[in-house]
Amino acid sequence: MKMKKLLIILPMSLVMLVSACATTKPEPVSLEFVPVRPVIATPPPIENGGIYQNGYGVSLFSDVSAKKVGDIITIILSENTNARKSASTNTEKDSQIEIVPPTLLGGPVSALGLNVLSNTIDGTRTFAGSGDSSQSNSLNGRIAVTVSEVLANGHLMVQGEKRMTLNQGNEFIRFSGIVRPIDIKSDNTVVSTSVANAQIIYGGTGVIAQANRQGWFGQFLNSKWWPF
């Protein structure tokens, strides 16, 4: 009876294990990019007035751009980087040494008719090396972020995250940086190239991301630890 129960439990355990491995786990939320809630201001005291009440004035000349903690700014992602590096080295060296045969008692030192102490050494060394490296990246899109802090000079610390679930994959974009109020356009947008200390993270999880990832054994063969 115990053997039958064991045979029933083992297949069920294997099915649960395979199901757990096949489940796609979403990328955990990073606390660094969590939206910041606006600061709740203390409401001004109510003053009865027929025309004007203190604390409820509306500016007629300021725009609607973000300026307080919790305000939203749209970042226009326009990142294009290109880098290229090349190096070439060529060296060549020739050397020659000739030993003049000495004389002994007015004649050359020889054995079997050969000048044993006469010799010539020639050497040639050459080296040629070259290297070439290039890399390019491109990222375009939009992401809405919130103001997390207003610095002493008026610059805004912003951060935000966007998540998308498409079929069997999850994608996310994380953004943070420092924005100057003067760079905010009238439609409350900022180009990412104008953001200081910008940190842009784009990644994904799921079946498609796993298909594009090299296996652990292939990574080992391409790593510095592989001796061949």
C-alpha positions in Angstrom: 0.0 0.0 0.0 2.8 2.4 0.8 4.5 1.6 -2.4 1.3 2.5 -4.4 1.0 5.8 -2.6 4.7 6.5 -3.4 4.2 5.7 -7.1 1.2 8.1 -7.2 3.0 10.9 -5.4 6.1 10.8 -7.5 4.5 11.6 -10.9 2.4 14.3 -9.3 5.5 15.9 -7.8 7.3 15.8 -11.2 4.3 17.5 -12.9 4.3 20.2 -10.3 8.0 20.7 -10.6 7.8 21.0 -14.4 4.8 23.4 -14.2 6.7 25.6 -11.7 9.8 25.7 -14.0 7.6 26.6 -17.0 5.9 29.5 -15.2 7.2 32.8 -16.3 8.1 35.0 -13.4 7.7 38.7 -13.9 10.6 41.1 -13.2 10.3 42.3 -9.6 9.3 45.9 -9.0 12.3 48.1 -8.2 11.7 50.4 -5.3 14.1 52.9 -6.9 11.6 53.6 -9.7 8.3 53.5 -7.7 6.1 56.6 -8.5 6.3 59.3 -5.8 3.1 60.7 -4.4 2.6 64.4 -4.2 3.1 66.1 -0.8 -0.2 66.9 0.8 -0.2 70.6 1.6 -2.1 72.0 4.6 -5.2 73.7 3.3 -5.2 77.5 3.9 -7.6 78.9 6.5 -10.9 79.9 4.9 -11.4 83.7 4.8 -14.7 85.0 3.9 -14.4 87.4 1.0 -16.7 88.4 -1.8 -14.0 88.7 -4.5 -10.7 87.2 -3.3 -9.8 84.4 -0.9 -6.2 83.9 0.2 -4.6 80.6 -1.0 -7.0 80.0 -3.9 -5.5 82.3 -6.5 -4.7 80.9 -9.9 -1.8 82.2 -11.9 -2.8 83.4 -15.4 0.7 83.5 -16.8 2.4 80.2 -15.7 2.3 77.1 -17.8 1.2 73.6 -16.6 4.7 72.1 -16.6 5.8 70.0 -13.6 7.4 71.8 -10.8 6.4 70.0 -7.5 7.0 66.6 -6.0 4.5 64.1 -7.5 4.0 66.0 -10.8 4.2 64.0 -14.0 6.7 64.7 -16.8 6.8 62.9 -20.2 10.3 61.8 -21.2 10.9 61.5 -25.0 13.4 58.7 -25.4 15.7 59.6 -28.2 19.0 57.8 -27.6 21.4 57.1 -30.4 25.0 56.3 -29.6 27.8 55.2 -31.9 31.3 54.3 -30.9 34.2 53.0 -33.0 37.8 52.3 -32.1 40.7 50.8 -34.2 44.4 50.2 -33.6 47.2 49.0 -35.7 50.9 48.2 -34.8 53.8 47.1 -37.0 57.3 46.6 -35.7 60.4 45.2 -37.4 64.0 44.7 -36.3 67.1 43.2 -38.1 70.4 42.5 -36.4 73.6 40.9 -37.5 76.7 39.9 -35.5 80.0 38.8 -37.2 82.9 37.3 -35.2 86.3 37.9 -36.8 88.4 34.8 -36.6 91.4 35.3 -34.2 94.9 34.3 -35.1 97.4 32.2 -33.1 101.1 32.4 -33.9 100.4 34.3 -37.0 97.8 31.9 -38.4 94.1 31.3 -37.9 92.9 28.8 -35.4 91.4 25.9 -37.4 90.4 22.3 -37.1 90.2 20.0 -40.1 90.6 23.0 -42.3 87.7 25.0 -40.8 87.9 28.3 -38.8 86.2 27.0 -35.7 86.1 30.5 -34.0 84.6 32.3 -37.0 80.9 32.8 -36.9 78.1 35.0 -38.1 74.7 35.6 -36.3 71.8 37.0 -38.1 68.4 37.8 -36.5 65.1 39.2 -37.8 62.1 40.0 -35.7 58.7 41.3 -37.0 55.4 41.9 -35.3 52.1 43.0 -36.8 48.9 43.5 -34.8 45.6 45.2 -35.4 42.2 45.6 -33.7 38.8 47.1 -34.5 35.8 47.6 -32.3 32.4 49.3 -33.0 29.2 49.5 -31.1 25.9 51.3 -31.7 22.7 51.6 -29.6 19.3 53.2 -30.4 16.2 53.7 -28.2 13.1 55.7 -29.1 9.8 56.0 -27.3 8.0 57.9 -24.5 7.7 57.2 -20.8 5.9 59.2 -18.1 7.8 59.8 -14.8 7.1 61.6 -11.6 9.1 64.3 -9.8 10.6 62.6 -6.7 12.6 65.6 -5.3 13.1 69.3 -5.9 16.7 70.2 -5.5 17.9 73.5 -3.9 18.7 75.0 -7.3 15.3 74.2 -8.6 16.3 71.2 -10.7 13.9 68.2 -10.5 14.8 64.6 -9.7 12.5 62.3 -11.8 11.9 58.6 -11.8 9.4 56.2 -13.3 8.7 52.8 -14.8 6.6 51.4 -17.6 5.6 47.7 -17.8 4.0 45.9 -20.7 2.8 42.3 -20.9 2.7 41.0 -24.5 1.6 37.4 -25.1 4.1 35.3 -23.3 6.6 38.0 -22.4 7.0 41.0 -20.0 8.9 44.1 -21.0 9.8 47.1 -18.7 11.4 50.5 -19.1 12.9 52.3 -16.1 14.1 55.9 -16.2 15.6 58.3 -13.7 17.6 61.5 -13.8 17.8 65.2 -13.2 15.7 67.7 -15.3 16.2 71.4 -15.6 12.9 73.3 -15.5 14.1 75.4 -18.5 14.3 72.2 -20.6 10.6 71.3 -20.0 8.6 72.2 -23.1 5.2 73.8 -23.2 3.6 70.3 -23.6 5.3 69.1 -20.4 7.8 66.9 -22.3 11.6 66.6 -22.0 14.0 65.0 -24.4 16.1 62.3 -22.7 19.3 63.8 -24.1 18.7 66.9 -21.9 18.4 64.8 -18.7 21.5 64.8 -16.5 22.7 61.6 -14.9 20.1 59.7 -16.9 19.7 56.0 -16.0 17.7 54.1 -18.6 17.0 50.4 -18.1 15.2 48.3 -20.8 14.7 44.6 -20.3 12.3 41.8 -20.4 11.4 38.3 -19.2 9.5 35.4 -20.7 9.7 32.9 -23.5 11.1 35.3 -26.1 13.7 36.7 -23.7 14.8 33.2 -22.7 15.1 32.2 -26.4 17.5 35.1 -27.0 19.6 34.2 -24.0 22.6 31.9 -24.4 22.7 28.8 -22.2 24.9 28.5 -19.2 27.3 26.0 -20.9 27.6 28.2 -24.0 28.4 31.2 -21.7 31.1 29.1 -20.0 32.7 28.3 -23.4 32.8 32.0 -24.3 34.0 33.1 -20.9 37.5 33.9 -19.7 37.5 30.7 -17.7 37.6 28.5 -20.8 41.3 27.7 -21.3 41.2 27.0 -25.1 
